[in-house]
Amino acid sequence: MAAITKANFDFLKTLQKNNNREWFNENKDLYLTQHQETIAFADAVLSEMQKHDNIETPTGKKSLMRIYKDVRFSKDKSPYKTNWGGGFKRATKLLRGGYYFHIQPGACFVGGGFWSPESADLLKIRKDISSNPDELRNIINSKAFKSVFGTLQGEKLKTCPKGFDKEDPALDLLQYKQFLISKSFTDKEVMAPDFYKVASDTFKAMRPFFDYMSYVLTTDENGETLKDL
């Protein structure tokens, strides 16, 4: 079965109320059941995605993030996450952008983009935006993009990035430190039998944005594409 069920959401809600090792250990079988269900869902999403993209992540299980939290540097010492999260990596150095799904009662979404670009990559993106802002604007202002994702998201600088003109007409885009897109879903929508297809279709709708970023990040100043070593 590839669907996320009500029992899965009930488990996450109960875990949120009992976020301690004693309860978790006593209900380990319940966790394992819902974890397996989520793996099956992720496998189904991956199977659909392989029809329209080249994905490096080998299995749904490998896509899932651990439910155990790293609390070493957190004020919140509750030991477990109260959501399922999974990511799919695009294959080869020529395909950029990462996919992510997040299942949490009242806060489900499917997203992707560039969470923490390396400084060299961020500079490449900004240089391309400054020289040709219309290409990115046309993508994020298109009806197709807006109907699914609304707007481009991510942290932004409050000032002009170093090395760029504060009068640059593309300053609003140059200020992005992250380039993220996402679509939220209700719990009911996520529990639909075909949501794995909806998730895959949502990822597919990111492709114009990812194709643009991939070209920018794998093409040098002479217009030559970097070799996929």
C-alpha positions as CSV (number, residue, x, y, z in Angstrom):
1,M,0.0,0.0,0.0
2,A,1.4,3.4,-1.0
3,A,-0.9,5.7,0.9
4,I,-0.4,7.6,4.1
5,T,-3.2,6.6,6.4
6,K,-5.0,8.2,9.3
7,A,-3.3,5.8,11.6
8,N,0.0,7.3,10.5
9,F,-1.2,10.8,11.3
10,D,-2.6,9.5,14.7
11,F,0.9,8.1,15.5
12,L,2.6,11.5,14.8
13,K,0.0,13.3,16.9
14,T,0.4,10.9,19.8
15,L,4.2,11.1,19.6
16,Q,3.9,14.9,19.8
17,K,2.1,14.5,23.1
18,N,4.4,11.8,24.4
19,N,7.8,12.8,23.1
20,N,9.9,10.8,25.5
21,R,12.0,7.6,25.3
22,E,9.8,5.7,27.7
23,W,6.7,6.0,25.5
24,F,8.6,5.5,22.3
25,N,10.2,2.3,23.5
26,E,6.9,0.9,24.7
27,N,5.3,1.7,21.3
28,K,8.2,0.7,19.1
29,D,6.1,-1.7,17.1
30,L,3.6,1.1,16.3
31,Y,6.5,3.3,15.1
32,L,7.9,0.4,12.9
33,T,4.5,-0.1,11.3
34,Q,4.0,3.5,10.4
35,H,7.7,3.8,9.4
36,Q,7.2,0.9,6.9
37,E,4.0,2.6,5.6
38,T,6.0,5.8,4.9
39,I,8.7,3.8,3.2
40,A,6.1,2.3,0.9
41,F,4.8,5.8,0.1
42,A,8.3,7.1,-0.6
43,D,9.0,4.1,-2.8
44,A,5.9,4.8,-4.8
45,V,6.9,8.5,-5.2
46,L,10.4,7.5,-6.3
47,S,9.0,5.1,-8.9
48,E,6.8,7.9,-10.4
49,M,9.7,10.3,-10.3
50,Q,12.0,8.0,-12.2
51,K,9.6,8.4,-15.2
52,H,10.4,12.1,-15.5
53,D,13.8,12.7,-13.8
54,N,17.1,11.0,-13.1
55,I,17.1,10.3,-9.4
56,E,20.2,9.1,-7.5
57,T,18.4,8.1,-4.3
58,P,18.1,4.3,-4.6
59,T,15.1,3.5,-2.5
60,G,12.3,5.1,-0.5
61,K,13.9,4.0,2.7
62,K,17.1,5.8,1.8
63,S,15.1,8.9,1.2
64,L,13.7,9.1,4.7
65,M,15.3,11.1,7.4
66,R,15.8,9.7,10.9
67,I,13.1,10.3,13.4
68,Y,15.7,10.7,16.1
69,K,16.6,14.3,16.7
70,D,20.1,15.7,17.3
71,V,19.4,17.7,20.5
72,R,23.1,18.7,21.3
73,F,22.6,22.3,20.3
74,S,18.9,22.7,20.7
75,K,17.0,24.1,23.7
76,D,14.2,21.7,22.9
77,K,15.4,18.4,24.2
78,S,12.5,16.2,23.1
79,P,14.2,13.3,21.4
80,Y,12.0,12.6,18.4
81,K,10.8,14.5,15.4
82,T,7.0,14.6,15.0
83,N,7.0,14.4,11.2
84,W,8.3,12.3,8.4
85,G,10.7,13.9,6.0
86,G,12.2,12.5,2.9
87,G,14.6,13.8,0.2
88,F,15.4,12.7,-3.4
89,K,18.7,13.7,-5.0
90,R,19.0,14.2,-8.7
91,A,21.7,12.2,-10.4
92,T,24.9,13.4,-12.1
93,K,26.7,16.8,-11.6
94,L,24.7,18.3,-14.5
95,L,21.3,18.0,-12.7
96,R,21.0,20.4,-9.7
97,G,18.2,20.9,-7.2
98,G,16.9,18.7,-4.4
99,Y,13.4,17.4,-3.7
100,Y,11.8,17.1,-0.3
101,F,8.5,15.9,1.2
102,H,7.3,16.7,4.7
103,I,4.4,14.9,6.4
104,Q,3.2,16.4,9.7
105,P,-0.3,16.9,11.0
106,G,-1.5,20.3,9.9
107,A,1.8,21.1,8.2
108,C,2.3,18.9,5.1
109,F,4.1,20.1,2.1
110,V,6.2,19.1,-1.0
111,G,9.1,21.3,-1.8
112,G,12.6,21.6,-3.2
113,G,15.3,24.0,-4.4
114,F,18.6,25.1,-3.0
115,W,18.6,25.3,0.8
116,S,22.2,26.2,1.4
117,P,24.1,27.0,-1.8
118,E,27.9,27.0,-1.6
119,S,29.3,30.5,-1.9
120,A,30.7,29.9,-5.4
121,D,27.4,28.6,-6.6
122,L,25.5,31.5,-5.0
123,L,27.8,33.9,-6.8
124,K,27.2,32.2,-10.1
125,I,23.5,32.4,-9.7
126,R,23.6,36.1,-8.7
127,K,25.9,36.9,-11.7
128,D,23.5,35.3,-14.1
129,I,20.5,37.0,-12.5
130,S,22.2,40.4,-12.7
131,S,23.1,39.9,-16.4
132,N,19.8,38.3,-17.4
133,P,17.0,38.6,-14.8
134,D,14.2,38.1,-17.2
135,E,14.9,34.3,-17.5
136,L,14.3,33.6,-13.8
137,R,11.5,36.2,-13.6
138,N,9.7,34.6,-16.5
139,I,9.8,31.2,-14.7
140,I,8.6,32.4,-11.3
141,N,6.0,34.7,-12.7
142,S,4.5,32.2,-15.1
143,K,1.0,31.0,-14.5
144,A,2.2,27.4,-14.2
145,F,4.6,28.3,-11.4
146,K,2.3,30.6,-9.6
147,S,-0.6,28.1,-9.7
148,V,1.4,25.4,-8.0
149,F,4.0,27.2,-5.8
150,G,2.8,30.8,-5.5
151,T,6.1,32.6,-5.1
152,L,9.8,32.0,-4.8
153,Q,10.8,31.5,-1.1
154,G,13.9,31.5,1.0
155,E,16.0,33.7,3.3
156,K,17.0,37.1,1.9
157,L,19.6,39.7,2.6
158,K,18.3,43.0,3.9
159,T,21.0,44.9,1.9
160,C,22.7,44.5,-1.5
161,P,25.1,41.5,-1.7
162,K,28.8,42.4,-1.8
163,G,30.1,43.1,-5.3
164,F,26.7,44.1,-6.8
165,D,25.1,47.4,-7.5
166,K,22.4,48.5,-5.0
167,E,20.7,50.1,-8.0
168,D,20.6,46.8,-9.9
169,P,17.0,46.4,-11.2
170,A,17.2,42.7,-10.2
171,L,18.2,43.6,-6.6
172,D,15.0,41.8,-5.2
173,L,16.3,38.5,-6.7
174,L,20.0,39.1,-5.9
175,Q,19.1,39.3,-2.2
176,Y,18.1,35.7,-2.0
177,K,20.4,33.5,0.0
178,Q,18.2,30.5,-0.6
179,F,16.0,29.5,-3.5
180,L,13.1,27.4,-2.3
181,I,9.7,26.5,-3.7
182,S,7.0,24.5,-2.0
183,K,3.3,23.6,-2.0
184,S,1.3,22.9,1.1
185,F,-1.3,20.1,1.4
186,T,-4.0,19.3,3.9
187,D,-3.9,16.1,5.9
188,K,-6.9,14.9,3.9
189,E,-5.1,15.5,0.6
190,V,-2.1,13.6,1.8
191,M,-4.3,10.6,2.8
192,A,-5.7,10.3,-0.7
193,P,-4.8,7.0,-2.3
194,D,-3.1,8.7,-5.2
195,F,-1.1,11.3,-3.3
196,Y,2.1,9.7,-4.3
197,K,1.3,10.7,-7.9
198,V,0.3,14.2,-6.8
199,A,3.7,14.5,-5.0
200,S,5.6,13.4,-8.1
201,D,3.6,15.8,-10.3
202,T,4.4,18.6,-7.9
203,F,8.1,17.7,-8.1
204,K,7.8,17.6,-11.9
205,A,6.4,21.1,-11.9
206,M,9.7,22.3,-10.4
207,R,11.6,21.3,-13.5
208,P,11.7,24.7,-15.4
209,F,13.2,26.2,-12.3
210,F,15.6,23.3,-11.8
211,D,16.6,23.3,-15.5
212,Y,17.4,27.0,-15.3
213,M,19.5,26.6,-12.2
214,S,21.3,23.5,-13.6
215,Y,22.3,25.4,-16.7
216,V,23.6,28.3,-14.6
217,L,25.6,26.1,-12.3
218,T,27.1,23.8,-14.9
219,T,28.0,26.3,-17.6
220,D,31.2,28.4,-17.4
221,E,31.6,32.1,-18.5
222,N,32.4,30.9,-22.1
223,G,29.1,29.1,-22.3
224,E,30.7,25.7,-22.2
225,T,29.0,23.0,-20.1
226,L,31.1,21.4,-17.4
227,K,31.9,17.8,-17.9
228,D,30.1,15.3,-15.8
229,L,33.1,13.6,-14.1
